[in-house]
Amino acid sequence: MILIRTTKFLIAAIAFIGIIVTSFSAHAQTNLRYATWDPPHHEMRKFGVDLWVKSIGEVTEGRVNVRMLTKGLGAPPAYHDFIKDGAIDVAHIIPAYTPGRFALHKLAEFPFLSDSAKARTVAYWRVYEKHFQQADEARGMKLMTVWVHGPGLIHNSKRPIETLGDLKGLKLRVSGDNISALAKAMGATPQFLPITKVHDSLSKGVIDGTFLTFEGIKNFKLGKLVKYTSVPQGGLYATVFQMYMNQKVWDGISEKDQKLIMGVSGEHAANYIGDAWDLADRNGIKNLQDNGVKIERMPAPILAKAKELWEPIQAEWMKSAAAKGVDGEAALAMFKAEIKKIEAESNWQPPKF
């Protein structure tokens, strides 16, 4: 009888210990949710963000895992608040989609600097760490990494852009303040739209074209809606993406795992996500050609005038940077120098078309 009671006690004790261990293990494992509006077939997803998501579980040996949700949560401009308010744990945003909240990222959007997404991306991370981090523009969120897409071009359905006058009256989608100001100065009529609304607006004739990359035409299925692509050397703009984690979620991760996660984030991730964007642009050129879109270099006189029109816009950014305690001229000089260094190190060659 005593033996039976002792055995029952031991079984109950073991079960209780098992519950505690299981509970502790479940508590020790952190499962994070990542959401995005970008399609799964996008090179930036397949060869960039999805690799980062996978790497977190691997580097932390399963203590921290990130799961990509099958569907996005809403319109791209809302993602800033989704992260900050905890509706999602980690995601990337486009700072240009939330005017007034960010200013320093606009440096990486500056025109005429590079045709390489990787060069812009890695250079921007380095400039951020040296010049922008102290400004703390994103309180309540932890920056994980950044990337910048390839050169921004002009795609339209009306006419080839052979003179500056050809832009007059064209309603062109823009993605942020920098390109909006430049488009207006060049004579176009800028229309702000997130990328997810471009197809519908083009198909209905609400806009005549869009400032966008090579890859954007392919990945958002716009190839049959545009006829002409004008390619300015170095791009008329670029769009910055910044990946954030909710700060409370980040603070809840152990210091050991934080270090491991940042080891596969930051510049490490910026390198391969930048490569993914450059691959996307090469694939985008083929898609444009397959759809019979006429691709031409932007004529030198238009490019020269665009550079002249850009100068006062850049000067305004310098003022906004100074207001945040940032030496804008030093940051720009570093950005240009890092771009050249990265292009040389990677033996960068512009895509042919």
N, C-alpha and C positions, 0 to 999 in steps of 0.2 A: 504493500500500500504506500509506504514511504517512497519506494522506488518510483512508483507510478506518478506520485505527486511531484517528486523531484524532476522526473523526465518532462512532465507537463510544464513545470516552471522553466526548465531550460529551453524548451521549444518556444514558449512565450517570450522568454528573454531574447532568444536569437531573432525571433520575428520582429521584436521591438527594435533591436539593434539594426536589423535590416532596413526597417522603415526610416530610422534616423540616418543611416548611411545613404539610402536612396534619396531622401529629402536633401541631405547635404550635397550630394552629387548634382541633383537637379538645380539647387541653388547656386552651386559653383559654376555651372555652365551658363554662359550668357548667349542668348539667341537674339540676333538683331534683324530688323526688317529693312530692306532697301527697295525703293520704288523709283521708277523713271518713266517718262513719256516716250523715250527713244525706242524704236522698234528693235526686236531681238536680232534681226539680220544685220543691223548696222555694224560696221567694222569696229567702231568705237566700243560697242557692247561686246561683240564676240571676242575681240583680241585686246580689249582694254578693261572695261569695268567688270565684266564677268570673271576675268582672271584675278582681279583684285579681290572680288567677293570670295572666290575659292581660296585664295592665298591666306585669308585671315584664319580660317579653320585649320589650315595646314600648319601655319607658323605657331599657333597657340595650342596645337595638339588637341583641338576640339573644345578647348575651354571657352573660346569665343567663336561663334559661327554667324555668318551673314547669309540670309536667305533673300533672293531676288523675288519680289512679288510678281505674279504673272500679269498683272494689270497695273497701270499707273493710277495715281490717286485723284488726278484732276489736271487742270490747265498748268502748263509749266511755270507761270509767274507765282503760283501758290506754293511752290515747293519750299521756299524760304521759311514760310510760317509753319508748314507741315513739320519741318525738322525742328525748328525752335520750340514749337508748342508740344512736341512729342508725339504727333500723329504718326510719324515715321521716325525710325532711329537714325538712319543714315541715307543720304542721297546726294546727287549733285544738283546744283542750281546754275542758272545763267544770271549773273548779277545785273546785266543790262535790262533784264525783264522786270526788275524792281527799282525803277529810278528813284534817286534820293537816298537810298540805303547804303550804297557803295559808290566810291569814286576812284579809288586808287587802281583798281583792276583795269581801268580804261587805258592805262599805259600800254598794256599788252594788246589792246585793240588798235593801236596806232597804225596808220597805213604805210605802205611802201617799204616795209622793213624786211620781209622775208616771205618766200613762197613755201617754206618748210614749217609744217605744224609742229614737228618735234623740236625744231630750234626755238620757236616762239615759246612752246610749252615749258621746256627745261629752263630756258633763260628766265621766264616769268617766275618760276618757283624760286630760283636763286635770288632774283630781285626782291621777291616777296619776303624771303627770310631776312635779307639784309636791310631793306628799307621800309617795308610796309607792315611787318608783323606787329611792331610796337604801337601802331595806330589802333589796333583792335577794333576793326570795323564790324565784326560779327560776334558781338558779345552774346553768350548763350549757346554758341556753337563752336565745335572744334574743327579746324580745317585739317583735312586728311591729305589731300593732294589737289592739284590743279591741272587743267589742260586748255589748250587754245586750238581752235580749228584752223584749217589752211586758209589761203588767201581768199578774201571776199571779192566776188566778181559781180558783173551786171548781166543778168539774164532777162530777156524780154520777148514778148510775142509780136511786137509792132514793127521794129526796124533795126538795122545794124547801127551801131554807135560810131559814126565816122567823124563827127564834129561835136563840139559841146552843145550846139544848138539842137542836136538830135535827142538830147535828154529833156528838152523843154516840154513840159506838159505830161511826161510819162509818170504814171502813178506806180511807184516802186516800193515794195515792202522793205522795211528796215527793221533791225533787231535791237537798236539801242541809240543812245544820245549821240555818240561820236559820228556814226554813219548817217544818222538823220540830219545832223548839222551840215555835213559835207555834201550829202545828196541835195539838200535845199540850196546850198551855195552853188552847186553845179547846174542848177536849173530844173531838177526833177521835183516831183511832188511826193515826199516821203509818207509812207503809211505804216505805222507801227503794227506788226502782227507777230505773234509767236509762230514758230515754224509749223506747228500743228494745224494752223488755219490757212496756210498758204495755198494748198491744193484747191480747197473750196473757193477761195477768193480769186484765184487765177481762172478756174474753170467757169466761174460766173461773170468774169470780166470786171470784178470790183477793182482789181489791180491789173496793170499792164505787164508787170514783171517783178523781179525780186533781186535784191542784193543777197547773194548766197554763194556758197562754195561750189566746186565741181561735184563733190560727193552728195551735197544736199539735193541736187536734181534727181539723182538715182535713188537715194534712200527714202525720199518722200514722194517718189513717183510723179515727178513734174516734167519728165522728158518729152511728153507729147503736148505739153502746154506752153512751151517756150520755143522760139525759133532762132534766137541770136544770143550769143554769149561774148561779152567783151572782157578781155583778160588784162588787167593792169599789173605791171611788174611789181611784186611785193604785196599786192592786194590793196584794195581801197579800205579795207577794215579786216578785223578778225573778231571772233566771238570767244569770250572767256567762259570757262566752266570751272566751278569750284565745288569740290566734294566736302560736305560737312557731316559731322556726327553731332547729335544732340549732346550738349555739354554735360547734363546730368548722367546720361548713359555712359559717356566717356569717363566721367569721374567714378563711376561704379565698377570700372574695369581695374584689375590689379595693376600696380606699377610695372610688374614684370611683363604682363601681357601688353600694356601700353607701349613699352619699348619695342617689343616684338612686332606689334602692329605698325608702328611708325617706321620700322625697318623695311617693311614692304610697301609703305605708302610714300608720301613726299616725292622726292626726286626719283626714287626707284620706280614708282608707278608712273610718274610723268614721262619717263623715257619710253616705256612700251605703249602707253596710251597715245603719245605723240606719234609713234611709229604707225599705230593703227589708223590715225587720221590721215597720214600721208598715203597709206595704202588705199584708204577710202577715196581720196582724190584721184589716184590713178585709175581706180575702178570707175569713178564718176566720169572721167574723160571718155572712156570707152562707151559708157552709157549714152553720153551726149552724142557721140559720133554715130552710134547705132540708131539713134532716134533722128538723125539727119539735122541736128542743130548746127548752125554755122558758128564756129569758134574762131575768133580773131583777136590778135593782140590789140590792146587799146592804143590808138595813134599817139605818137609822142607829144603833139601839141595839147591834146586833152590831158595827158598825164602831167605835163608841166604846169598847166593851169590848175589842175587838182591839187598839186603840191603847194602852189601859191595860196589857194583858197583854204588849205588846211592849217596854215601857220597861225591865224588868230584863234582857231579852235584849240590847237595845242597850247597856246598861251593861256587860255582860260583854264585848262586842266592844271597847268603849273601853279596857278593861283589856288585852286582847290586843294592841291597837294600840300602847298605851303600852309594852308589853314589847318591841316591835320598834322603839322610838324614834320613834313617830309620834304627833303630836298629833291624836287622833281627833276632838275637838270642832271643831278648825279645818278638818279635812278634810271633815267633815259640813256645816259651814257653807258651805264653798266649793262642795260638791256641790249643795246646795239652791240656792245663788245662781246657779250655772252652768245648772242645769236651767231655772230661771225665765227666764234670759237667752236660752237657746236656744229655748224655747217661744215667747217673744215675737218673736224674730228670724225664726222659721219660720212665724209666725202659726198655731201649732198649734191644731187643733180636735179634741177627742175624737171617736172614731167613734160613729156613731149605731146604735142597735139597737131 
